[in-house]
Amino acid sequence: MRIQAVLFDMDGTLLDTAKDFYAILQGMRAERGLAALTDEIKFRQYVSRGAQAMVAYAFASPADNPELESLRAEFLARYELQHAKFTAPFPGVLELLQRLERADIRWGVATNKPLRFAQPIMDSLSLSARSAVLLCPDHVEKSKPAPDMLLAACEQLQLDPREVMYVGDDQRDIDAGRAANMRTVAVRYGYIAAGDNPSNWGADAVIDNIAELESLLEAQCGC
């Protein structure tokens, strides 16, 4: 079946959101008299694991430490106020979206980021009106790796899942896409944990950059 729509994970796939997370945690450390973090590249490996993991890394604490909950709550409250100060699409993303739009191929976002964060980010980057769908955990019973979010997107798009491609930077993305019977693409440029290898996730394709995704789409849908 010809690809009629492309869905993207948000953090680490469509958008580079790590700089806002990093800046907020730097501020929290500074206010507590702690030295600045010095390894943003290493920090990026924790982004896909969620707020608890990022805070645990920033404060050198075990992720299951109950004392982290107050720090996590503060981190998320600050993130609501600073959700897109440094966030931007990855290189080549805006050009790809324009190419999809010119070819009448709809695109959208399916993310485990809660709607209260995801929607303002899409609004801030002027992507909301262009995106055909935005699916978050708020909309379904089970988040990724369950396929619920992706199947709900297909219902909104009125497409067979086999007509949709899902692109993500985490094993959960690929598991969800496969469970939904979509074609899946894993990206190596995202927030990949140390020791993880996207080539082992079972995706239909693995890419290093957006240019490779453009070539893949050209071959599969002629856009």
PASEBA-1860 file (N, C-alpha, C; in nm, 3 decimals):
! residues 223
1> MRIQAVLF> 0.083/-0.120/0.000/0.000/0.000/0.000/0.087/0.126/0.000 ~ 0.044/0.227/-0.074/0.116/0.352/-0.080/0.101/0.428/0.051 ~ 0.209/0.489/0.097/0.205/0.570/0.219/0.120/0.693/0.196 ~ 0.020/0.713/0.284/-0.070/0.828/0.275/-0.048/0.928/0.388 ~ 0.023/0.885/0.492/0.047/0.974/0.606/0.172/0.929/0.680 ~ 0.237/1.024/0.745/0.356/0.996/0.825/0.333/1.051/0.966 ~ 0.351/0.966/1.064/0.341/1.008/1.204/0.480/1.008/1.266 ~ 0.503/1.106/1.352/0.633/1.121/1.418/0.616/1.117/1.569
9> DMDGTLLD> 0.712/1.054/1.634/0.731/1.079/1.778/0.778/1.224/1.789 ~ 0.756/1.286/1.905/0.794/1.427/1.919/0.940/1.442/1.965 ~ 0.967/1.411/2.093/1.100/1.435/2.151/1.203/1.341/2.088 ~ 1.305/1.397/2.028/1.412/1.315/1.974/1.389/1.267/1.833 ~ 1.275/1.300/1.775/1.244/1.256/1.639/1.206/1.375/1.552 ~ 1.095/1.439/1.587/1.052/1.559/1.515/1.122/1.682/1.570 ~ 1.130/1.690/1.704/1.182/1.810/1.770/1.297/1.778/1.863 ~ 1.393/1.869/1.867/1.503/1.860/1.961/1.464/1.941/2.084
17> TAKDFYAI> 1.409/1.872/2.183/1.356/1.936/2.304/1.453/1.934/2.421 ~ 1.564/1.865/2.406/1.654/1.841/2.520/1.711/1.969/2.580 ~ 1.734/2.071/2.499/1.798/2.192/2.550/1.711/2.262/2.655 ~ 1.578/2.257/2.639/1.492/2.316/2.742/1.500/2.236/2.871 ~ 1.496/2.104/2.862/1.510/2.021/2.981/1.643/2.051/3.052 ~ 1.748/2.057/2.975/1.882/2.078/3.031/1.893/2.215/3.098 ~ 1.838/2.316/3.032/1.845/2.452/3.088/1.768/2.462/3.219 ~ 1.653/2.399/3.226/1.573/2.403/3.348/1.648/2.336/3.463
25> LQGMRAER> 1.705/2.220/3.435/1.777/2.149/3.540/1.903/2.224/3.582 ~ 1.968/2.291/3.488/2.082/2.374/3.525/2.039/2.484/3.622 ~ 1.924/2.545/3.594/1.873/2.649/3.683/1.840/2.596/3.820 ~ 1.780/2.478/3.826/1.747/2.418/3.955/1.873/2.388/4.036 ~ 1.977/2.340/3.969/2.103/2.312/4.039/2.166/2.442/4.089 ~ 2.166/2.544/4.004/2.229/2.671/4.042/2.161/2.730/4.165 ~ 2.029/2.723/4.172/1.956/2.779/4.286/1.985/2.704/4.415 ~ 2.035/2.583/4.402/2.069/2.503/4.519/2.219/2.504/4.549
33> GLAALTDE> 2.291/2.593/4.478/2.433/2.606/4.502/2.518/2.493/4.447 ~ 2.464/2.419/4.351/2.536/2.307/4.292/2.606/2.349/4.164 ~ 2.715/2.285/4.134/2.790/2.315/4.013/2.708/2.281/3.889 ~ 2.738/2.348/3.780/2.665/2.324/3.655/2.697/2.186/3.599 ~ 2.598/2.127/3.534/2.621/2.004/3.459/2.714/2.036/3.343 ~ 2.797/1.942/3.306/2.898/1.970/3.204/2.891/1.876/3.083 ~ 2.794/1.785/3.079/2.791/1.687/2.971/2.649/1.677/2.913 ~ 2.616/1.773/2.826/2.482/1.772/2.765/2.462/1.651/2.676
41> IKFRQYVS> 2.566/1.606/2.611/2.552/1.489/2.523/2.511/1.366/2.603 ~ 2.574/1.345/2.717/2.536/1.232/2.802/2.394/1.250/2.855 ~ 2.359/1.372/2.892/2.224/1.399/2.942/2.117/1.358/2.841 ~ 2.143/1.382/2.713/2.045/1.353/2.609/2.006/1.205/2.606 ~ 2.092/1.119/2.656/2.062/0.977/2.659/1.948/0.942/2.756 ~ 1.916/1.036/2.845/1.814/1.009/2.947/1.678/1.069/2.911 ~ 1.671/1.150/2.807/1.548/1.223/2.778/1.432/1.129/2.748 ~ 1.455/1.025/2.669/1.346/0.935/2.633/1.294/0.855/2.752
49> RGAQAMVA> 1.370/0.853/2.861/1.327/0.777/2.979/1.231/0.856/3.068 ~ 1.213/0.985/3.038/1.114/1.063/3.111/1.172/1.153/3.217 ~ 1.081/1.230/3.280/1.121/1.332/3.376/1.197/1.275/3.495 ~ 1.150/1.161/3.547/1.215/1.102/3.664/1.362/1.071/3.635 ~ 1.388/1.013/3.517/1.526/0.977/3.482/1.612/1.101/3.461 ~ 1.556/1.204/3.399/1.634/1.326/3.376/1.670/1.393/3.509 ~ 1.574/1.400/3.599/1.600/1.463/3.729/1.701/1.379/3.808 ~ 1.686/1.247/3.801/1.779/1.159/3.872/1.922/1.179/3.821
57> YAFASPAD> 1.936/1.192/3.690/2.070/1.216/3.634/2.124/1.352/3.681 ~ 2.040/1.453/3.673/2.085/1.588/3.705/2.128/1.601/3.851 ~ 2.065/1.523/3.939/2.097/1.534/4.081/2.170/1.410/4.134 ~ 2.224/1.330/4.039/2.308/1.215/4.074/2.242/1.128/4.181 ~ 2.117/1.091/4.155/2.039/1.015/4.252/1.980/0.891/4.184 ~ 1.960/0.782/4.257/1.890/0.667/4.200/1.750/0.708/4.153 ~ 1.706/0.654/4.039/1.577/0.694/3.982/1.460/0.657/4.072 ~ 1.477/0.560/4.161/1.367/0.519/4.248/1.372/0.587/4.385
65> NPELESLR> 1.455/0.688/4.400/1.465/0.761/4.527/1.336/0.841/4.549 ~ 1.260/0.813/4.655/1.134/0.885/4.678/1.152/1.036/4.697 ~ 1.272/1.079/4.736/1.297/1.221/4.756/1.301/1.298/4.624 ~ 1.309/1.224/4.513/1.312/1.290/4.382/1.176/1.344/4.341 ~ 1.070/1.300/4.403/0.936/1.337/4.357/0.914/1.488/4.363 ~ 0.961/1.552/4.468/0.943/1.698/4.477/1.024/1.769/4.370 ~ 1.143/1.719/4.342/1.225/1.777/4.235/1.160/1.755/4.099 ~ 1.105/1.638/4.079/1.036/1.608/3.954/0.916/1.701/3.935
73> AEFLARYE> 0.839/1.722/4.042/0.722/1.810/4.033/0.765/1.954/4.001 ~ 0.873/1.999/4.062/0.925/2.133/4.033/0.973/2.142/3.888 ~ 1.042/2.041/3.843/1.092/2.036/3.706/0.977/2.047/3.605 ~ 0.871/1.971/3.627/0.758/1.974/3.534/0.683/2.108/3.541 ~ 0.673/2.164/3.660/0.607/2.295/3.672/0.686/2.401/3.596 ~ 0.817/2.395/3.605/0.900/2.490/3.531/0.890/2.466/3.380 ~ 0.878/2.340/3.344/0.870/2.306/3.201/0.742/2.362/3.139 ~ 0.635/2.367/3.216/0.511/2.426/3.163/0.531/2.573/3.130
81> LQHAKFTA> 0.620/2.640/3.202/0.645/2.781/3.177/0.753/2.802/3.070 ~ 0.843/2.706/3.057/0.952/2.717/2.958/0.951/2.592/2.872 ~ 0.851/2.581/2.785/0.836/2.458/2.708/0.905/2.463/2.572 ~ 0.933/2.582/2.521/0.992/2.588/2.387/1.087/2.706/2.370 ~ 1.159/2.741/2.476/1.254/2.851/2.464/1.370/2.814/2.373 ~ 1.417/2.689/2.385/1.529/2.642/2.305/1.492/2.529/2.210 ~ 1.370/2.478/2.222/1.325/2.366/2.139/1.311/2.408/1.993 ~ 1.352/2.319/1.903/1.343/2.347/1.760/1.333/2.216/1.683
89> PFPGVLEL> 1.278/2.219/1.563/1.279/2.099/1.480/1.423/2.057/1.449 ~ 1.445/1.928/1.436/1.576/1.879/1.395/1.607/1.929/1.254 ~ 1.735/1.940/1.219/1.772/1.985/1.085/1.704/1.904/0.976 ~ 1.643/1.976/0.881/1.577/1.911/0.769/1.431/1.881/0.791 ~ 1.383/1.890/0.916/1.245/1.855/0.945/1.146/1.948/0.875 ~ 1.167/2.078/0.885/1.072/2.172/0.825/1.064/2.155/0.674 ~ 1.178/2.130/0.612/1.179/2.107/0.468/1.103/1.978/0.433 ~ 1.120/1.875/0.515/1.048/1.750/0.492/0.898/1.769/0.505
97> LQRLERAD> 0.856/1.843/0.607/0.712/1.865/0.627/0.654/1.941/0.508 ~ 0.726/2.039/0.459/0.679/2.112/0.340/0.668/2.020/0.220 ~ 0.762/1.930/0.207/0.759/1.835/0.095/0.638/1.742/0.107 ~ 0.611/1.695/0.226/0.494/1.610/0.247/0.366/1.685/0.214 ~ 0.358/1.808/0.259/0.238/1.889/0.235/0.216/1.914/0.086 ~ 0.324/1.941/0.015/0.311/1.963/-0.130/0.262/1.836/-0.201 ~ 0.298/1.720/-0.146/0.257/1.593/-0.206/0.123/1.545/-0.153 ~ 0.054/1.628/-0.073/-0.075/1.591/-0.013/-0.066/1.467/0.074
105> IRWGVATN> 0.048/1.450/0.139/0.065/1.343/0.236/0.055/1.405/0.375 ~ -0.045/1.364/0.449/-0.066/1.424/0.580/0.040/1.375/0.680 ~ 0.067/1.457/0.779/0.161/1.419/0.883/0.104/1.458/1.019 ~ 0.153/1.391/1.121/0.105/1.419/1.255/0.203/1.369/1.360 ~ 0.164/1.382/1.485/0.250/1.349/1.598/0.179/1.253/1.692 ~ 0.250/1.150/1.733/0.201/1.058/1.837/0.311/1.046/1.940 ~ 0.287/1.100/2.058/0.393/1.115/2.158/0.346/1.072/2.296 ~ 0.437/1.023/2.377/0.405/0.994/2.516/0.414/1.118/2.605
113> KPLRFAQP> 0.444/1.233/2.545/0.444/1.358/2.620/0.300/1.399/2.647 ~ 0.263/1.432/2.770/0.126/1.473/2.800/0.083/1.594/2.717 ~ -0.047/1.602/2.692/-0.101/1.706/2.606/-0.070/1.846/2.659 ~ -0.064/1.864/2.791/-0.042/1.998/2.847/0.096/2.052/2.810 ~ 0.187/1.964/2.774/0.318/2.008/2.724/0.323/2.007/2.572 ~ 0.270/1.901/2.512/0.283/1.883/2.367/0.210/1.990/2.287 ~ 0.088/2.024/2.329/0.011/2.121/2.252/0.074/2.260/2.251 ~ 0.117/2.313/2.366/0.182/2.444/2.363/0.309/2.447/2.279
121> IMDSLSLS> 0.384/2.337/2.279/0.505/2.331/2.198/0.469/2.339/2.050 ~ 0.370/2.261/2.009/0.327/2.264/1.869/0.277/2.404/1.833 ~ 0.205/2.467/1.925/0.155/2.603/1.901/0.271/2.701/1.887 ~ 0.368/2.692/1.977/0.481/2.786/1.978/0.562/2.779/1.850 ~ 0.570/2.660/1.792/0.650/2.640/1.670/0.565/2.651/1.543 ~ 0.440/2.696/1.558/0.348/2.714/1.445/0.329/2.585/1.366 ~ 0.320/2.474/1.438/0.301/2.344/1.373/0.160/2.289/1.393 ~ 0.085/2.343/1.487/-0.045/2.286/1.520/-0.141/2.287/1.402
129> ARSAVLLC> -0.149/2.400/1.332/-0.243/2.411/1.220/-0.203/2.323/1.103 ~ -0.076/2.289/1.096/-0.027/2.208/0.985/-0.039/2.059/1.013 ~ -0.033/2.021/1.140/-0.038/1.880/1.177/-0.180/1.825/1.165 ~ -0.193/1.710/1.102/-0.326/1.650/1.084/-0.379/1.591/1.214 ~ -0.289/1.541/1.298/-0.329/1.482/1.426/-0.220/1.506/1.531 ~ -0.263/1.514/1.655/-0.172/1.515/1.769/-0.231/1.420/1.873 ~ -0.166/1.308/1.892/-0.211/1.207/1.988/-0.114/1.199/2.105 ~ -0.171/1.204/2.227/-0.093/1.202/2.350/-0.153/1.096/2.444
137> PDHVEKSK> -0.087/1.066/2.554/-0.143/0.969/2.649/-0.283/1.007/2.698 ~ -0.313/1.136/2.699/-0.444/1.184/2.744/-0.559/1.127/2.659 ~ -0.528/1.087/2.535/-0.632/1.047/2.441/-0.661/0.898/2.440 ~ -0.578/0.817/2.508/-0.591/0.672/2.497/-0.581/0.607/2.634 ~ -0.615/0.479/2.637/-0.606/0.405/2.763/-0.462/0.367/2.794 ~ -0.386/0.328/2.691/-0.249/0.284/2.711/-0.154/0.361/2.620 ~ -0.042/0.406/2.677/0.060/0.477/2.600/0.148/0.378/2.525 ~ 0.234/0.431/2.438/0.333/0.345/2.374/0.418/0.277/2.482
145> PAPDMLLA> 0.449/0.149/2.463/0.454/0.072/2.339/0.323/0.009/2.294 ~ 0.212/0.031/2.365/0.084/-0.016/2.315/0.049/0.059/2.187 ~ -0.026/-0.002/2.097/-0.057/0.062/1.969/-0.175/0.158/1.974 ~ -0.238/0.175/2.090/-0.363/0.251/2.100/-0.355/0.389/2.035 ~ -0.247/0.461/2.064/-0.231/0.597/2.015/-0.223/0.601/1.861 ~ -0.151/0.507/1.806/-0.133/0.503/1.661/-0.261/0.460/1.590 ~ -0.333/0.367/1.650/-0.459/0.325/1.592/-0.563/0.437/1.600 ~ -0.560/0.513/1.709/-0.650/0.627/1.721/-0.619/0.732/1.614
153> ACEQLQLD> -0.490/0.752/1.586/-0.451/0.846/1.481/-0.505/0.800/1.346 ~ -0.495/0.670/1.318/-0.547/0.617/1.192/-0.697/0.637/1.179 ~ -0.766/0.621/1.291/-0.912/0.645/1.288/-0.941/0.790/1.253 ~ -0.866/0.883/1.313/-0.888/1.024/1.282/-0.854/1.056/1.137 ~ -0.751/0.991/1.087/-0.708/1.015/0.949/-0.792/0.938/0.848 ~ -0.870/0.843/0.899/-0.950/0.754/0.814/-0.861/0.679/0.715 ~ -0.754/0.621/0.770/-0.659/0.546/0.689/-0.637/0.408/0.749 ~ -0.608/0.312/0.663/-0.563/0.181/0.706/-0.422/0.198/0.764
161> PREVMYVG> -0.391/0.134/0.877/-0.257/0.148/0.935/-0.145/0.113/0.836 ~ -0.174/0.028/0.741/-0.072/-0.010/0.642/-0.040/0.106/0.548 ~ -0.122/0.210/0.551/-0.097/0.328/0.469/-0.019/0.437/0.545 ~ 0.021/0.405/0.668/0.083/0.505/0.755/0.223/0.459/0.796 ~ 0.317/0.552/0.798/0.452/0.526/0.846/0.470/0.595/0.981 ~ 0.534/0.525/1.074/0.563/0.585/1.204/0.713/0.592/1.225 ~ 0.760/0.710/1.267/0.902/0.738/1.282/0.932/0.771/1.428 ~ 1.029/0.703/1.487/1.059/0.727/1.627/1.202/0.696/1.665
169> DDQRDIDA> 1.241/0.741/1.785/1.379/0.724/1.831/1.390/0.634/1.953 ~ 1.286/0.552/1.976/1.287/0.466/2.093/1.226/0.331/2.057 ~ 1.272/0.228/2.128/1.217/0.094/2.106/1.065/0.091/2.120 ~ 1.012/0.171/2.214/0.866/0.174/2.234/0.794/0.224/2.109 ~ 0.856/0.317/2.038/0.794/0.368/1.916/0.781/0.257/1.811 ~ 0.888/0.183/1.794/0.888/0.077/1.693/0.794/-0.036/1.734 ~ 0.794/-0.071/1.862/0.702/-0.175/1.910/0.557/-0.134/1.886 ~ 0.526/-0.008/1.914/0.389/0.041/1.894/0.352/0.041/1.746
177> GRAANMRT> 0.444/0.087/1.661/0.417/0.089/1.519/0.396/-0.049/1.461 ~ 0.478/-0.143/1.503/0.464/-0.280/1.454/0.333/-0.342/1.502 ~ 0.298/-0.315/1.628/0.172/-0.369/1.682/0.051/-0.311/1.610 ~ 0.066/-0.188/1.559/-0.043/-0.125/1.485/-0.044/-0.164/1.338 ~ 0.055/-0.243/1.296/0.067/-0.288/1.157/0.105/-0.174/1.063 ~ 0.186/-0.080/1.114/0.238/0.030/1.032/0.378/-0.003/0.985 ~ 0.424/0.070/0.885/0.565/0.066/0.850/0.640/0.156/0.948 ~ 0.753/0.109/0.995/0.824/0.179/1.102/0.965/0.219/1.059
185> VAVRYGYI> 1.007/0.336/1.111/1.141/0.387/1.085/1.203/0.430/1.218 ~ 1.320/0.378/1.248/1.394/0.417/1.369/1.501/0.518/1.330 ~ 1.517/0.622/1.414/1.618/0.724/1.386/1.732/0.713/1.485 ~ 1.854/0.724/1.433/1.973/0.716/1.518/2.011/0.852/1.575 ~ 1.957/0.961/1.521/1.999/1.094/1.565/1.927/1.138/1.692 ~ 1.833/1.059/1.742/1.752/1.101/1.857/1.819/1.076/1.991 ~ 1.737/1.059/2.093/1.785/1.045/2.229/1.803/0.897/2.261 ~ 1.910/0.840/2.211/1.935/0.697/2.222/2.016/0.669/2.349
193> AAGDNPSN> 1.967/0.577/2.431/2.035/0.543/2.555/2.168/0.476/2.526 ~ 2.263/0.494/2.616/2.394/0.433/2.601/2.379/0.281/2.591 ~ 2.447/0.224/2.494/2.441/0.079/2.477/2.324/0.030/2.396 ~ 2.231/0.118/2.362/2.115/0.079/2.281/2.151/0.089/2.134 ~ 2.083/0.012/2.051/2.112/0.010/1.908/1.982/0.003/1.830 ~ 1.942/0.111/1.763/1.817/0.111/1.688/1.808/0.001/1.583 ~ 1.921/-0.049/1.538/1.919/-0.157/1.439/1.861/-0.286/1.496 ~ 1.854/-0.295/1.629/1.803/-0.416/1.694/1.655/-0.406/1.731
201> WGADAVID> 1.588/-0.297/1.694/1.450/-0.277/1.738/1.346/-0.343/1.648 ~ 1.387/-0.391/1.532/1.291/-0.455/1.442/1.218/-0.359/1.350 ~ 1.271/-0.238/1.331/1.208/-0.141/1.242/1.226/-0.183/1.096 ~ 1.136/-0.134/1.011/1.149/-0.162/0.868/1.269/-0.091/0.808 ~ 1.307/0.022/0.867/1.424/0.096/0.821/1.485/0.171/0.938 ~ 1.615/0.197/0.929/1.687/0.274/1.030/1.762/0.384/0.956 ~ 1.751/0.507/1.004/1.811/0.621/0.935/1.898/0.702/1.030 ~ 1.992/0.775/0.972/2.082/0.861/1.051/2.042/1.007/1.048
209> NIAELESL> 1.960/1.047/0.949/1.923/1.188/0.936/1.796/1.201/0.854 ~ 1.743/1.321/0.849/1.617/1.346/0.778/1.633/1.328/0.628 ~ 1.751/1.356/0.575/1.772/1.336/0.431/1.748/1.191/0.392 ~ 1.787/1.098/0.478/1.764/0.957/0.450/1.615/0.924/0.456 ~ 1.542/0.991/0.545/1.398/0.970/0.550/1.332/1.023/0.423 ~ 1.378/1.135/0.373/1.325/1.189/0.248/1.344/1.089/0.134 ~ 1.460/1.030/0.126/1.487/0.931/0.021/1.397/0.809/0.036 ~ 1.376/0.768/0.160/1.291/0.653/0.186/1.146/0.683/0.145
217> LEAQCGC> 1.099/0.800/0.178/0.962/0.838/0.142/0.946/0.852/-0.009 ~ 1.049/0.904/-0.073/1.042/0.917/-0.218/1.027/0.781/-0.284 ~ 1.097/0.681/-0.229/1.087/0.547/-0.285/0.954/0.480/-0.256 ~ 0.893/0.514/-0.140/0.772/0.443/-0.099/0.642/0.515/-0.137 ~ 0.650/0.646/-0.158/0.525/0.715/-0.192/0.543/0.818/-0.303 ~ 0.664/0.831/-0.355/0.685/0.919/-0.469/0.678/1.066/-0.436 ~ 0.692/1.104/-0.308/0.683/1.246/-0.271/0.817/1.314/-0.281
END
